[in-house]
Amino acid sequence: MRQKDVTIPLGIPDVQVLETSTNERGEIVITIESTKQGTRCRKCGKWITKSDGVDEWVTIRHLPAFGRRTYLRYRPKRYQCQDCEGQPTTTEILEWQENNSPHSFAYDNHLLLQLVNSTIEDVSVKEDIAYDKVAGALERRLATKVDWTVIAEVVALGMDEIALRKGRKDYITLVTGRLADGEIILLGVLAGHEKAEVVDFLRSIPPRIAEKIQAVCCDLWEAYIQAVREALSYARLVADRFHVAKHYYEAADQERKRELNRLKKVLSKEEYKLGTIAPFLIR
């Protein structure tokens, strides 16, 4: 029986698909080619169109499809400037991948959204990707400016504290937005988690968007709370349920330990080992 083709959008501009295949590990490999004719010269900044061939094949990770890891494979185009001395060549600058990054921008964003209420280690395991590559996605997005012109309305913000490196108190802030249709998007990654850094970001939001933000969801870190009260005082502060649940668990665990310590004092060793403590839990 003939299999029917399925078409899914790549989500990246100015490319055409040349071939789609699967490798020996069952991963999807999509061979693409840029449809742009030209790039900006790395020296003078002018738009150049004289072709100078292509670079070696590059394979980068993209968004998963059908539960499988997916890769984009392409050969970057080179162009030659006719105006600069020595007629230098420039490799095409892509809108959907940062130079030398092993991921597309879309996959970097996917990784960062997975970090909400999670850790770098957790995302590394879930995505089957090296810890350093998840950390690299974070570092690439630090201090990136938000293109607010492509965003019509944000109804809620989320702020999550992420530990950048294992075993160190090196925190950054992941800022997400919920759009009117419910979609969650990544807005930015702040280089720290102190009040001043968060206030600066919140005040950078254009008034047309800021005035429609109804709520800000964050953990109970005092710097976040103070920043929201200062910069978005009209927005409702919502405690992140993940952190609320964590506090409930910690409180219950502390009470459990106190109660066990009390029971050790009122029960004999034999009674305590046998677990006959239920009648004593009600005082």
Sequence and secondary structure as in RCSB ss.txt:
>XXXX:A:sequence
MRQKDVTIPLGIPDVQVLETSTNERGEIVITIESTKQGTRCRKCGKWITKSDGVDEWVTIRHLPAFGRRTYLRYR
PKRYQCQDCEGQPTTTEILEWQENNSPHSFAYDNHLLLQLVNSTIEDVSVKEDIAYDKVAGALERRLATKVDWTV
IAEVVALGMDEIALRKGRKDYITLVTGRLADGEIILLGVLAGHEKAEVVDFLRSIPPRIAEKIQAVCCDLWEAYI
QAVREALSYARLVADRFHVAKHYYEAADQERKRELNRLKKVLSKEEYKLGTIAPFLIR
>XXXX:A:secstr
            SSEEEEEEEE TTS EEEEEEE    EE TTT  EE EEEEE   EEEEEEEETTEEEEEEE 
 EEEE SSSTT  EEE   SSS TT SB HHHHHHHHHHTTTS HHHHHHHHT  HHHHHHHHHHHBT    GGG
   EEEEEEEEEE STTS  EEEEEEEEETTS EEEEEEES  SHHHHHHHHHTS HHHHTT  EEEE S HHHH
HHHHHH TTSEEEE HHHHHHHHHHHHHHHHHHHHHHHHHHS HHHHHHTTTGGGS  
